[in-house]
Amino acid sequence: MIYSSSTTAVPEVGTVPRHVAIIMDGNGRWATKRFLPRVAGHVKGADAVRGVVETCLERGVEYLTLFAFSSENWRRPEEEVSMLMRLFVTMLEREVVKMHANDIRLKVVGDLSRFNEQLQTLIANAERKTARNTRLTVTICANYGGRWDIMQAVNKMTVEAAANGQPAGQAYTEEQLAPHLAMAYAPEPDLFIRTGGEQRISNFLLWQLAYTELFFTETFWPDFNDECLDAAIASYQQRERRFGRTSAQLTEKTN
């Protein structure tokens, strides 16, 4: 199923966000604050992922998207990048069986060609094993960037249009582009969360966050727990989601 854009159709709004997207920031600073190596923060952050997945299952969230490694993160120290790759492998080896048992589908999106063969194989096997699960879809964005996503979608769209005989130079539409976005299988996020105190999007889901409610917290990711997620959801529940309409129109619709 391909979901429509919030700029072309008004999505259904529920009390619980259907799709939560998170930038998991602050692992390194969490470790530094405790006089630990940065790797300790990333390991602790992996534990936080497990907790948030469990809480999303309990709260009825259908899609959880986690920004694990951006296309810009290759600029980090080589030792840290290498450790993150090993941690990714370990998580896939250990967690996929548990996810499958809990009816969780795993997706990994991004330019995966830069990862080594072992990691690419683990990702493919994990996606294949969990493909039919429906309770919760967990997407890991790895070597992902919002601008990369839009450009790869544009490239695929133009190739498809040419193959279908569309004349060069003819205008394209959102409906033509949407199926080629990396997360076309998921509705746009209702709630975006960034931990660690920074208040920016950092090239994450640039197309998809057009009408998403934003929540920023000072809490470092390793300390983010069920209470923190509930606080973000509570904030979301206080928002008036108009999608270009007026408050009066929303009142008329509910009466």
Secondary structure as GFF3:
##gff-version 3
##sequence-region A 1 255
A	DSSP	beta_strand	19	23	.	.	.	ID=ss1
A	DSSP	alpha_helix	27	33	.	.	.	ID=ss2
A	DSSP	alpha_helix	38	59	.	.	.	ID=ss3
A	DSSP	beta_strand	63	70	.	.	.	ID=ss4
A	DSSP	three_ten_helix	73	75	.	.	.	ID=ss5
A	DSSP	alpha_helix	78	101	.	.	.	ID=ss6
A	DSSP	beta_strand	104	109	.	.	.	ID=ss7
A	DSSP	three_ten_helix	112	114	.	.	.	ID=ss8
A	DSSP	alpha_helix	117	130	.	.	.	ID=ss9
A	DSSP	beta_strand	136	144	.	.	.	ID=ss10
A	DSSP	alpha_helix	146	163	.	.	.	ID=ss11
A	DSSP	alpha_helix	174	177	.	.	.	ID=ss12
A	DSSP	three_ten_helix	178	180	.	.	.	ID=ss13
A	DSSP	beta_strand	191	194	.	.	.	ID=ss14
A	DSSP	beta_strand	213	216	.	.	.	ID=ss15
A	DSSP	three_ten_helix	221	223	.	.	.	ID=ss16
A	DSSP	alpha_helix	226	237	.	.	.	ID=ss17
A	DSSP	alpha_helix	247	254	.	.	.	ID=ss18
###
